[in-house]
Structures are given as structure tokens and as C-alpha cells.
Amino acid sequence: MLAMIPGVTQSAEPVDFDGRPAIAVGMQDGWQHLDILLDPATQEFLGSRIIVVKDHTTPEGVKLKAGEVEGELIRVTGKIVDAPGQTN
């Protein structure tokens, strides 16, 4: 379904994400490429990342270089619960 969104691309090969293979599905937004990372076997959400695709300076003055990973979110575990706030 993600592939049907205009501008969305998929990695040709699994990428290494926190020591696990992952399929990167995402799109470019200005100076950054935003990826959702999925398990190649189960398509389970593993996390997300932002890769700098064009040198950029943030409003705070942080200089980012093309090729750097600007941000990464790693999902360690997930649970299905009956209501917000539940942990069991």
C-alpha cells in the first residue's frame, strides 16, 4: 500500500537497522529522506530514520552533511492492550 503513494520509494535490498535486516520505505522531503523500516519477512514496523540527502543547517545552527543519519527511532517491543495507558 505504501508503494502506491506518489514519491514513495523502497530500498532495493534490506538495510542493517539495529543489527537487524530491514526494508526501508520512504520519500524525500527537501533536505531529508524519511524512511519507515519494516521487517523483510513479517513487514512488522521496526522503526524509522531520517537521512540527510543535501547539506543543511538547522535554525539552531547545527550543520548536517549529506549521507548522515539525522534521526533514528528503534522499536524494541510492542503490545496490544485494551485501553490507553495499559502496560499488560
TADA-V419316 format. One record per backbone hydrogen bond with DSSP energy under -1.0 kcal/mol. CO is the residue of the C=O (numbers start at 1). NH is the residue of the N-H. If there is no record, write none. Layout:
# TADA-V419316
((CO/NH) (CO/NH))
This chain:
# TADA-V419316
((1/4) (2/5) (5/8) (9/26) (15/22) (17/20) (20/17) (22/15) (23/38) (24/11) (25/36) (26/9) (27/34) (29/32) (31/53) (31/54) (32/29) (33/51) (34/27) (35/49) (36/25) (37/46) (37/47) (38/23) (39/43) (44/39) (46/75) (47/37) (48/73) (49/35) (50/70) (50/71) (51/33) (52/67) (56/64) (58/61) (62/58) (64/56) (65/68) (68/52) (71/50) (73/48) (83/86))
